[in-house]
Amino acid sequence: MASSNLVRGGSAAHGQGVALRPHRREASEATGTGATQPPRHSDPDGPRPVEHTTAHQVANVLAMVVPFAGFVAGVVFLWGSLLTWVDLVGLGVAYAFTCFGITVGFHRLLTHRSFATYRAIRYALAVLGTLAVEGSVIKWVADHRKHHNFTDEDGDPHSPHGNGAGVVGAVKGLWHAHAGWLFNSVGQADRHRYARDLLKDPGIRAIDAAEKPLIAASLAIPFLVGLAVKGTVTGALLTLVWVGLARIFLLHHATFSINSICHYFGRRRFATDDRSTNVSWLSLATFGESWHNNHHAFPTSAFHGLRRRELDIGGLLITLLERVGLAWKVVRISSERQCEKASLSEGHAR
């Protein structure tokens, strides 16, 4: 039952009608379609200002500030006698599950269709990704597919480039890519254009609509676990700080770094027509997402770490699911295709 797709640079054609620009050789891999896209620099959703309500802006501020405040409080005031094994284990487990939700669920499965799985696992990963508090599933996928369509050029929701020259321009760009875009360009991608396949799935639509209750659950669960294990409201609040707020803060800034750091600093194995990079020291915290140049070279690959030394925990989970029969049609990039593209990159560099 478990099988794999060995990709040599083509696309896994799913025919979902997601629009992608044809001028990129690997463009159709981004979502596995062969649909056409307007010419480069022609953004069908813009240019236009993205207006967000005051409630949206306040919610984003709270989503950024409250987890940070919780993390600082945990480190400054609660470390030591008040920090228990429950908090540390809970932090690690919650971080792992929600990181898998974002990296394997939202990204590799739902955005790029790098593998197939049962509906129950698909929905479970979508729920875990929502618990990461990075946006609803359909909005996240639509924005990310648009990012691949316009990477590091006009139309990219979160490129760190194009914000002026010098140190000031670099800082402005990195801030925009890391978190600033959440206040102006998040959610600008047309869902019917970039996430039509997900809109056809009633389960995914229900999870998308349940974003706020799920976020509340991501905070309520640590509190209730702390209350059950420690037996006091104070103990429950401390668990909430570590397993809820600190976990959200740490995961936010690990995954946000893919948009900022991994499009500005690092190494490039493949000459993609964007500015994506591989950043090895981020691979553990991001479960392999920081092999970002690899990913932009082969968007539908289930594995971002393409070499043995490239740690990819997300890829290991997909391999495990495949071995126990819970994942199939796993997209792999042949070593020959990697060498071919790397050779082309070396020639391009000369």
Buried (B, 14 or more C-beta within 10 A) or exposed (E): EBEBBEBEBBBBEBEBEBBBBBEBBBBBBBBBBBBEBEEBEEBBBBEEEBEBEEEBEEBBEEBBEBBBBBBBBBEEEBEEEEBBEBBEEBBEEBBBBBBBBBBBBBBBBBBBBBBBBEEEBBBBBBBBBBBBBBBBBBBBBBBBBBBBBBBBBEBBBBBBBEBEEEEEBBEBBBBBBBBBBBBBBBBBBEBEBBBBBBBEBEBBBEBBEBBEEBBEBBBEBBBBBBBEBBEEEEBBBBBBBBBBBBBBBBBBBBBBBBBBBBBBEBEBBBBBBBBBBBBBEBBEBBBBBBBBBBBBBBBBBBBBBBEEEBBBBBBBBBBEBBEEEBBBBBBBBEEEBBEEBBEEBEEEEE
